[in-house]
């Protein structure tokens, strides 16, 4: 039970990094980030379909396919994130539009991206490719299944609960990616630029840092992490849908706020705490109370610590 909560929480944490990074630099919430995740999940599904993945493949072949799916999901999510920044934010930023306008633009971009995926069968029909692309666009508004070629076996038991191989892979991979991003932001030259713009954009510009490039990098990094989270989510849950990002995006945003939005390590802590709270809450009160317990925890934490569990902003992070 605890291990399952940690696995779900790790996915939330990885997903939440996009909200944390963008807020740390721009001080706004990118509500289109949930659809960035969704597009990455479909990229992973389609790569598996195109390469003929099937359950029970040999481990080397399965690992190779999953790595290709990971690269595809990260590339598509990163590209969609950059597109969102270019279309929904860049022009508004140049015109010094109020934050509320940018927030409305993000919500609009979210709906456009979700409905574009939900209407992909119509789009394929318009260009005469609905027959050729039938495996990819049929039943566009229904659940789409992900084929996991890696055998999912029980590795060991803890207190009578079996821990399966996919759970271990998801948890370890998510933590490694979050640690890698944290070290990149703290120690690399580009990461120092992100922190500088987050802390003082005017001073960073005087030091020769290109703010627009830093913002694009921030969106790209968040998109890459969302793509990775999408594949790990598919390995754990096994299905996706055109609106899968809605509830998951709210949960990831909750994780970011819970840990201290603008704090990379806070996103990790918030996601893990949220995942555990959901799992224990569903065991104690029933699965229908899972979301209630999660959001009640958020309210309680913010009542006593409004900055979240860690509360340190991205710009104040020490190298």
N, C-alpha and C positions, 0 to 999 in steps of 0.2 A: 504493500500500500504506500509506504513512504517512498520507495524507489520509483513507483509510477508517478507520484506527485513531483519528484525531482526531475523526471524526464519531461513531463508536461511543462514544468516551470522553466527548464532550460530552453525549450522552444519559445516560450513567452519572452525570455530574456534576450535571446538572439533577435527575435522580431522587434523587441522594444528599442534596440540600439538605433534604429532609424529615427524614431521619435526623439530620442535623447540627443543624437548628434545635431539634427536640424534645429531643435529648440536651443541647444547650447550655442549655436552660431547665430541664428536669426531671431530667436525669441518668439517663435510661432510654432503651432502644432500642424504638422503635415498630415492632414486627415486622408490624403490620397495614398499614404504609405501602406494601408491595408490592401489596396488593389495592386500595389507593387508586389506584395507577397503573393497575391492570387495569380498574377501573370507568371511569376516564377514557378508556381506549382503546376500550372498547365504546361509550361516549357518542359519540366521534368517528365510529366506524363507522356507528352508527345514524343520525346526522345526515346522513351522506353517502347512506345508503340512502333515507331519507325525502325528501331533496331531489333524488333521481334523478341523482346524480353519475355520470359516465361518463368513461372515459379519452379524452384527446384534445380536451377542451373548450377554448374560447378562454381565453387567459390571464386577462383580467379576471374572467370567470365562475368560473374555477378558483380564483383567489386569493380571491374572495368566499366560495366554499364552504369553502375551507380555513380562513379566518378564523372562519366560523361554527362549524366543527368544533372549532377551537381554543377558542373561547369555551365551547362545550358541554363539552368535555373538562375544561377548567379549573373550570367551575362544578360539574360532577358530582364531580370529584375533591376539590374544596374542600369540598363538602357532605358527602361520605362521610368526609373527614378530621375534620370537626367532629362528625359522628355518632359516630365512633370515640372521640373525646375525651370526648363526653358520656356514652356508654354504658360504655366500657371503663376510663376513667381518672378522671372527675370524682368519682364517689362514693368510689372508693378513696382519692383524694387528700384528700377531706374527712375521711375516717376515719383518715388517716395510716397507710395500709397499707404494709407493707414493699415495697421495689422489686421483689422477686421475685414478689409477688402481682400487681403491675401488669404485669410481664413475661408471666406466664402468661395474664393477661386479654388482652393484646395478641395472643398466639399464638392464643387461642381466637377472638378477633374476626377474625383473618386467615383461619382455616378457615371461619368462618361466611360471610364475604363471598365467598370463592372458591366455596364450594359453592352459595351462593345464585345466583351467576351460572351455575354449571354445571348447575343444576336449574331454570333459568328456563322451560324448556318444560313441566315438571311444574306449576310455579306458574301459568303461563298456562292450562294445561288445567283446573286446579282452579276457576278463575274463569270458564271458558268462553270464553276469548279466544285459544285456541291456533290457531284458523283465521285470525282477523283478524291476529294478530301472528306468523303463520308465518314471514315473512322475517326476523324479529328473534329468534325463539326456536327455530327448527328446528335440529336437530343441535347442541344446546346444549353438548355436551362435545367437539365437533370444532373444528378450526381455522376461524376466521371471517376472511374476506378483506376488506381495506380497499381501496376504489376511490380511487386518487389521480388527480384530474382534471387535474393540472398536467403538461404534457409534460416528460418527463425526458430532456434532451438533453445531449450531451457539450459542455462549454464550452471546455475546453482540455486539453492533455496535459502530464503531468510524468513524465519518464523513461520514456516509453512507456505510462504508465497514464492512461486518460481520467478526468477529473474531471467528474462529472455535476451538472446543475443542482440536483437534489434534495439531493445531498450538501452543496453550498455553502449552500443554504437552511437545512438542519438545523444545520450548524455555526455559521453566523452567528446564527441565531435563538436557539440555546441559549446562546451566549456573551453576547448582548445581554440576555437574560432574567436570566442570572446576575449580570451587572454591575448591572442595574437593582435586583435584590434586595439586592445588597451595598450599594449606595448608599442604598437605603431603610432598611436596618437601621442604617447608620452615620450618616445625616444627618437622618432624619425624627424627629419627636417620638415616634411610635409605636415606631420602631426603637430609639430611646434607652431606651424603657421595656423593650423586649425585652432589651437588653444589661444594664440595671440589674437586672432580675429574675434573669438568668443569673448575674450576678456576686455579688449578695447579696440574696436574696429578702426578708429581714427589714428591711434598710435601705431597700429599694425600697418596701415597704409603709408604712414610717414617712414616706416622702416623698410618700405619697398615690397610689402606683401600684397599680392593681387587678391583683393577680397572676392571678386567674382569667381576666380579659379578655386579659391578655398571653399566657397559655397557649393560649387559644382562637385568638388571632391567629397564634401560632406554628404551630398545627396547620393553620390556614387557608392561611397562606403556603406551608407544605410541600405541602399538597394542590394548590394552584394550580400550583406548579412541577411536581408529578408529572403533572398533567393536560397541561401543555405538553409534558413529556417523552414522554407517551404518544402525542400526535399526531406528534411528530418521529420517534419510534420506528416508527410506522405508515408514515410517508413513506419511511423507510429500509428497513424489513423487509417491510411490506405485509400482515402477518397478525397476529391476536391470538387468544388462547384464555383459557378461564376460569382457568387456572393459569399464565398467562404471567408473572405477577409473582414466582413463586417463585425461579427462577434469576436473573432480572434484579434482584430485590430483594437477593439475596445479593451480586451484583456491585456494586450501588449502595452497599450497606453497606460492602463492601470498599473502594470508592473513598473513602467518607467516613472510614474508619479510616486508610486509606493517606495521605490528605492531612492528617489531624489532625481527629478527630471533634469537632464543636463549632465548627469554623472554616469559614466560608462559602467563603473563597478556597481553603482546603485541599481542600474538596469538588471545586472546579474542577480544581486541580492533580492530585488523586488520580484523578479520572475520566479525565483526559487521559492520564496515565501508564499507568493500567490498560488503556485502550483500545489504546494503542500496544504495550504488552507483549503483550496478547492477539494482536494482528495479526501482530507480528513472530514471536511464538512459533508461531503456526499456519503461518507461511511456512517457518520453519526446521525445526520438528519434526513438522508435520502438524496438521491441524485438530483431531484427537482430543486433542492435547496443549494446546489453547488454555486450558482452565480450569486445568490443572496449572500452566502458566507463570504465569498471573495470580495464583493463590493462593500460589505459591512466592515470587513477588515480594513479596507482602504479608508473609509470614513473615520474609523477609530484612530488609525495611525495619524491621519492628517489633523484630527482634532487636537492631538497632543504633540505632534511634530509636523507642522505644515510643510517643512522642506523635505519631508520623506525620511527614510531610514538613515541615509548617509548625508544627503543634502548638500554636497559640495558640487559646485558647477563645473562644467567642462573647462572653462577658462581659468579656474583656480587650481586645477589638477597639477600636482607636482611631477616634474620629470623624474 
